[in-house]
């Protein structure tokens, strides 16, 4: 039986400035990637979001990014690998503390924004970030952009990992995401997003903007939480997958290369 996890990035509000529809999304998804205060979020938002996740039995993940509130973590930054390691450790530790305080636990980690995009292209950078997370929690599941350098990093580290594809983003032929500045990079039509996800899950592959199929570990689907149609996309994708006979449940994590999974 085919099954897949649905995840969303959330906990991105800051003080009195709201962002996203976390409460509604938590009724749809099976995993939540919670901002850790560097690119978005704050301690109160983290605690509130994680408490809601616990109430809905949604898996909690840490979502570390660059210290870039103004740019929402989407601006590339140059840091030493030692600084990157500590950046990841710091945010993961904060997420673990908040999750425990509301009766939950952090079971996975997913890099955010520009940090994630850079790790999808740079094996050494990805390895530094993931090795840092594993130094805090050796059993954590690392969520990676499937078929990129991120996946190569976790395969070489031998850790628990899950492959992710995106419902609302277009793909280049190297499995990286089309730059947001380009037309068609972000998909806003719920029906289009749902159709693409059913097709990719059944194919076990990423389908790029050019139509190429890249075999991939499709363990979880990301539904971005900050778009105007985010909740509608989430609900439409979930319904379409269920109608196609795909079971929705949290990922367990895998180890080693995809060919050995």
C-alpha positions as CSV (number, residue, x, y, z in Angstrom):
1,X,0.0,0.0,0.0
2,X,1.3,3.5,-0.9
3,X,1.5,5.9,1.9
4,X,2.9,9.4,2.4
5,X,3.2,12.1,5.1
6,X,2.0,15.7,4.7
7,X,4.1,18.4,6.2
8,X,3.8,22.2,6.5
9,X,6.2,25.0,7.6
10,X,4.6,26.9,10.4
11,X,5.1,28.9,13.6
12,X,6.2,31.8,11.5
13,X,4.3,34.6,13.2
14,X,6.3,37.1,15.2
15,X,4.9,39.1,18.2
16,X,1.8,40.9,17.0
17,X,2.5,40.1,13.3
18,X,0.6,37.0,12.2
19,X,1.6,34.8,9.3
20,X,0.0,31.6,8.0
21,X,-3.0,29.6,9.1
22,X,-1.4,27.2,11.5
23,X,-4.5,26.1,13.4
24,X,-6.3,25.2,10.1
25,X,-3.2,23.5,8.7
26,X,-2.8,21.3,11.8
27,X,-6.1,19.8,11.0
28,X,-4.8,18.6,7.7
29,X,-1.1,17.7,7.9
30,X,0.6,14.9,9.7
31,X,3.9,16.7,10.4
32,X,4.8,20.3,11.3
33,X,8.1,22.1,10.7
34,X,8.2,24.8,13.4
35,X,10.3,28.0,12.9
36,X,12.9,28.3,15.7
37,X,13.1,32.1,16.0
38,X,15.9,32.9,13.6
39,X,14.2,33.4,10.2
40,X,10.7,33.6,11.8
41,X,8.8,32.9,15.0
42,X,9.5,33.6,18.6
43,X,9.3,31.7,21.9
44,X,5.6,32.3,22.4
45,X,4.8,31.4,18.9
46,X,6.9,28.2,19.1
47,X,5.2,27.1,22.3
48,X,1.7,27.8,21.0
49,X,2.3,26.1,17.7
50,X,3.8,23.0,19.3
51,X,1.0,22.8,21.8
52,X,-1.5,22.7,19.0
53,X,0.5,20.1,17.2
54,X,0.4,17.9,20.3
55,X,-3.3,18.3,20.5
56,X,-3.8,17.2,16.9
57,X,-1.2,14.3,17.2
58,X,1.0,16.0,14.5
59,X,4.7,15.1,14.4
60,X,6.9,18.1,15.4
61,X,10.0,19.1,13.5
62,X,12.6,21.8,14.1
63,X,12.9,24.2,11.1
64,X,16.2,26.1,11.5
65,X,17.2,28.9,9.1
66,X,19.5,31.8,8.8
67,X,19.3,34.7,11.3
68,X,17.3,36.8,8.8
69,X,13.9,38.0,10.1
70,X,13.6,40.8,7.6
71,X,14.4,38.5,4.7
72,X,12.4,35.6,6.1
73,X,15.5,33.4,5.8
74,X,15.4,33.5,2.0
75,X,18.6,35.6,1.5
76,X,21.8,33.6,1.1
77,X,24.4,34.2,3.7
78,X,28.1,33.2,3.9
79,X,29.0,31.5,7.2
80,X,31.8,29.2,8.3
81,X,30.9,25.6,8.7
82,X,31.6,25.9,12.4
83,X,29.1,28.7,12.6
84,X,26.5,26.8,10.6
85,X,26.9,23.8,12.9
86,X,26.2,26.0,16.0
87,X,23.4,27.8,14.2
88,X,21.6,24.4,13.7
89,X,22.5,23.1,17.2
90,X,21.1,26.3,18.8
91,X,17.8,26.2,17.0
92,X,17.3,22.5,17.5
93,X,18.0,22.8,21.2
94,X,15.4,25.6,21.5
95,X,12.8,23.5,19.6
96,X,13.5,20.5,21.8
97,X,13.0,22.6,25.0
98,X,9.7,24.1,23.7
99,X,8.3,20.7,22.5
100,X,9.1,19.0,25.9
101,X,7.4,21.9,27.8
102,X,4.1,21.2,26.0
103,X,4.3,17.4,26.2
104,X,5.7,16.8,22.8
105,X,9.0,15.9,21.2
106,X,11.0,16.9,18.2
107,X,11.2,13.9,15.9
108,X,12.6,15.5,12.7
109,X,14.6,18.5,11.4
110,X,14.2,20.3,8.1
111,X,16.4,23.2,6.9
112,X,14.6,26.4,5.9
113,X,14.8,28.7,2.9
114,X,18.1,29.8,1.6
115,X,20.0,27.5,4.0
116,X,18.1,24.6,2.5
117,X,18.6,25.7,-1.0
118,X,22.4,26.0,-0.4
119,X,22.5,22.6,1.2
120,X,20.7,21.1,-1.8
121,X,23.6,22.2,-4.0
122,X,26.6,21.8,-1.6
123,X,27.3,18.4,-0.1
124,X,29.9,19.7,2.4
125,X,27.5,22.4,3.7
126,X,24.6,19.9,4.0
127,X,26.8,17.4,5.8
128,X,28.0,20.1,8.3
129,X,24.4,21.1,9.1
130,X,23.1,17.5,9.5
131,X,26.1,16.3,11.4
132,X,25.5,19.2,13.8
133,X,21.9,18.1,14.3
134,X,23.0,14.5,14.9
135,X,25.5,15.7,17.5
136,X,22.4,16.9,19.5
137,X,20.1,14.0,18.8
138,X,21.6,10.9,17.0
139,X,18.1,9.5,16.4
140,X,16.5,12.5,14.8
141,X,15.0,12.1,11.3
142,X,16.5,14.5,8.8
143,X,14.0,15.7,6.2
144,X,15.8,16.3,2.9
145,X,15.0,17.7,-0.5
146,X,14.8,14.4,-2.4
147,X,17.4,13.6,-5.0
148,X,19.6,16.6,-4.1
149,X,23.0,16.9,-2.3
150,X,20.9,16.9,0.9
151,X,20.0,13.3,0.2
152,X,23.6,12.4,-0.6
153,X,24.7,13.9,2.7
154,X,22.3,11.8,4.9
155,X,23.0,8.7,2.9
156,X,26.7,9.1,3.7
157,X,26.0,9.9,7.3
158,X,24.0,6.7,7.7
159,X,21.3,8.6,9.8
160,X,17.5,8.4,9.7
161,X,16.1,10.5,6.9
162,X,12.9,11.2,4.9
163,X,12.7,12.4,1.3
164,X,10.5,15.5,0.7
165,X,8.8,16.8,-2.4
166,X,6.9,20.1,-2.8
167,X,3.2,20.5,-3.7
168,X,3.4,24.2,-4.5
169,X,6.9,24.6,-6.1
170,X,8.2,23.8,-9.6
171,X,11.4,21.8,-10.1
172,X,14.5,22.2,-12.2
173,X,16.0,19.1,-14.0
174,X,18.6,18.6,-11.2
175,X,15.7,18.2,-8.6
176,X,16.4,21.7,-7.1
177,X,13.5,24.1,-6.8
178,X,12.9,26.8,-9.4
179,X,14.0,30.2,-8.0
180,X,11.1,32.1,-6.6
181,X,11.9,35.1,-8.7
182,X,11.0,33.2,-11.9
183,X,7.5,32.9,-13.3
184,X,5.8,29.7,-12.4
185,X,8.1,28.8,-9.6
186,X,5.3,28.9,-7.0
187,X,2.1,27.0,-7.7
188,X,-1.1,28.7,-6.4
189,X,-3.8,26.5,-8.0
190,X,-5.0,23.8,-5.5
191,X,-6.2,21.5,-8.3
192,X,-2.9,21.7,-10.1
193,X,-0.9,21.1,-6.9
194,X,-3.1,18.1,-6.1
195,X,-2.8,16.6,-9.6
196,X,1.0,16.9,-9.5
197,X,1.2,15.2,-6.1
198,X,-0.9,12.2,-7.0
199,X,1.2,11.8,-10.2
200,X,4.5,12.1,-8.4
201,X,3.6,9.8,-5.5
202,X,2.4,7.1,-7.8
203,X,5.5,7.5,-10.0
204,X,7.8,7.6,-7.1
205,X,9.5,10.4,-8.8
206,X,9.9,14.2,-9.0
207,X,8.4,15.5,-12.2
208,X,10.3,18.6,-13.3
209,X,9.1,21.7,-15.1
210,X,10.4,20.2,-18.4
211,X,8.5,16.9,-17.8
212,X,11.5,14.9,-16.8
213,X,11.1,12.1,-14.2
214,X,13.7,11.9,-11.4
215,X,13.3,8.7,-9.3
216,X,13.0,9.9,-5.7
217,X,12.2,8.9,-2.1
218,X,8.7,10.4,-1.8
219,X,8.2,10.1,2.0
220,X,6.6,13.4,2.7
221,X,4.9,16.3,0.8
222,X,5.5,19.9,1.8
223,X,2.6,22.3,1.9
224,X,3.9,25.8,2.5
225,X,1.9,27.5,5.2
226,X,2.5,31.2,4.3
227,X,0.7,31.4,0.9
228,X,-2.8,32.8,0.3
229,X,-4.1,29.5,-0.9
230,X,-2.1,27.3,1.6
231,X,-5.0,25.8,3.5
232,X,-7.0,25.2,0.3
233,X,-4.0,23.5,-1.3
234,X,-3.4,21.4,1.8
235,X,-7.0,20.2,1.9
236,X,-7.2,19.6,-1.9
237,X,-4.0,17.6,-1.9
238,X,-5.0,15.5,1.0
239,X,-8.4,14.7,-0.5
240,X,-6.9,13.9,-3.9
241,X,-4.3,11.5,-2.4
242,X,-7.0,9.7,-0.3
243,X,-9.2,9.4,-3.4
244,X,-6.2,7.9,-5.3
245,X,-5.8,5.2,-2.6
246,X,-2.8,6.8,-0.9
247,X,-2.7,6.4,2.9
248,X,-1.7,9.5,4.9
249,X,0.5,8.9,7.9
250,X,3.8,10.2,9.5
251,X,7.0,9.0,7.9
252,X,9.1,6.5,9.9
253,X,12.4,7.5,8.4
254,X,14.8,5.4,6.4
255,X,18.5,4.7,6.3
256,X,21.0,4.3,3.5
257,X,20.7,4.9,-0.2
258,X,17.3,4.9,-1.8
259,X,18.2,1.9,-3.9
260,X,18.6,-0.1,-0.7
261,X,15.4,1.2,1.0
